[in-house]
Amino acid sequence: MSHKHTCTVLCLLAGGSLAAQAGTPPTGEGAETLAPIQVTAPRLTRDWLDTPSAITTVAPEDIQQGRQHLQLDESLNRVPGVYFQNRYNFAQDIRMSIRGFGARAPFGIRGVRLMVDGFPETTPDGQSQVDAIDLLSVRDIEVLRGPHSALYGNAAGGVLNITTEPGGPETTASARGELGSHGFQRTAVQGGGQEGPWNYHLSAWHLDYEGYRDQSEARKSLVRANFGHQLNERTRVTGVFHYLDAPKTEDPGGLTRDEVRADRRAARDDALTLDAGQDVSQYRVGLALEHELNARDEVSARAFYTRREFKQQLPYLFGDAPSDSLVAYDRDFYGLGTQYTGHRDLGALPVVFTAGVDAEQQRDARERYMSGAEGVEDQIQDQVEKAATVAGYLQGDLLLTDRWTLTLGTRFDRMRFSIDDRLRYEGVDGSGRRTYNEWSHSAGLSYAFHPDHRVYANVGTAFETPTFTEFADPDGSGFNPNVDPQEALSWEVGIKGVWDHTVQYEASLYTARVKDELVPFEAESGREFFRNAGRTRRHGLELGATWFANDQLSVSGAYTHNDFKYRRFDAGDDGRFDGNRLPGLPRNTLFAEVAYRESEGVFAVADAYLVDSTYTDDANDTRVSGYGVVNARVGTRSRLGGWTVESFVAVNNLLNKEYFSNIRINADGGRYFDPAPERNVFAGITVRP
């Protein structure tokens, strides 16, 4: 995106015609203001306007109406500062980055703390998987951007807080069917309600998707149940259960530029030879208790257990020889957490604070095999990996005056990583242990210069430990002794508010300095390893607004400018990359949407998403052109006999652009590219009694 285009974007945003925040529209022509938005991701429940950080809420209609629900990016591309790749590869899953943190992840989410219904999806070593999230039942999403390790620990990019439908007070039931291009099919049933002190919501669905490329088929089923019980007027218990079965999610692998030109729907030869892909099953149970001690104090506690069984055939060989490309693990992830929230007076100054303790344990029984055209040849890894963390945190809001609020937070994490090598392949003992003691701090100041507007500033520290995958030693097994945690220090200033009772806006400017940034590279074998860059710096600008023209029409948009560079990076034999841009991240992104929604259920939405060019490698030798994608969806609700019928049809990539859904950073042999589908259509129908 050129500087000329950037100026055009900024001028449009200044004029209030673009936006990205999901607020609640006015409730009539005489409405005086937008309805307030409560956020919970910052640990203390506050109004969105009073939170001294960049935080965006995404409303139910933006998450659910006419969505295909393949991945989270469908509803979160509207959030400034957030960038997604890899929607169409279920074997590697969505890759999400906030302010550039997380872009290095080969699969899953790194650098971002992921919470669903108050329970962590992020393991103690910093990995998050999103394949077990019931996207059909998501009610709202909060995206907290910036370094918030003082709130949640091992994450430098921010927090993604997802809430699913709890059910009640009205009894509901529905059946849903969807069809689309490239063999997309989904059937689902949902229901919920309230019976006395109990409320509940149930959801179950099955997905079949042949995929756009060869070797990209996916088949998965998911069951989710939420329940709540009001024990008395001060005490409430909630519980969650989900089960995922994904026996087949294929991986087509990356292509070179020449291979893309020859056939963009092709799979990598090795992916076909090995039948690359994943087989995953997972279940989770969780229980939470909330108790109001009095009008000023409350306490909460939670406990959960997750079991994940995983097997993956990676898409690479050693020429004609077998490769170490078949991996599997059985994971047990469980934990406890308690939190106390209170209101006190510090002299004449009111204080709202929260304090808590988190304790979590991860145990992976991991295996690795040599795999070739003739099948499994030899086991080369059998080890037990354990990560445990115990943390305490304290955060408080001090109301200095009726206009000034000071927010302070601190957290201490003690983390222990261990590997017990049970195989000792070729006589090498890969056992080892690492312990980290990490302090994180944050401070924010908010000023209400008008009842509907705030300016704020904050500073915070953050850290990210290597995951077990990133600890892998390219020269052997066990811990890589040359990989350390990355640490970040960030400053941010921003403004947010409601203008003329109909426009919700926000703008933030930030800078972050990162020491020992973890970056991926591929060995000649095709296996991915990690190393520390010396230092990086990030500068960014995030703008967004939503204009509710009336009860039916809204105009939304978001603009993000990124300036992410290596300050110092000596990659040894690969050279020095000082001053180079971080790969896989565009300098500019722009989202714009026009939506028409009637209260009876009729809607029509069109959006455009523009992404600037990116580099594929640390050396900045290969550049990928930017792209723009236009999408549209329309739907209606009607009564047929005693049934309510909701239907929609949607088109992705309306203008039939050729672009890449994923860039594989620093891929060996130039296999950087995962082509995205051209124009594709899907439709759905939901029936309710």
PyMOL commands that set and color helices and strands:
alter all, ss='L'
color gray80, all
select helices_A, chain A and resi 3-14+48-50+60-64+73-76+135-137+149-152+257-262+269-274+425-427+468-471+572-574+668-670
alter helices_A, ss='H'
color red, helices_A
select strands_A, chain A and resi 38-39+46-47+54-58+82-85+95-98+112-116+119-120+138-145+158-164+172-180+184-195+198-209+218-232+235-250+277-292+297-313+323-346+349-372+375-399+404-421+432-450+453-464+486-499+503-515+518-522+528-532+535-548+553-568+588-597+603-611+614-615+623-624+627-640+643-652+660-663+673-675+680-688
alter strands_A, ss='S'
color yellow, strands_A
deselect
rebuild
show_as cartoon
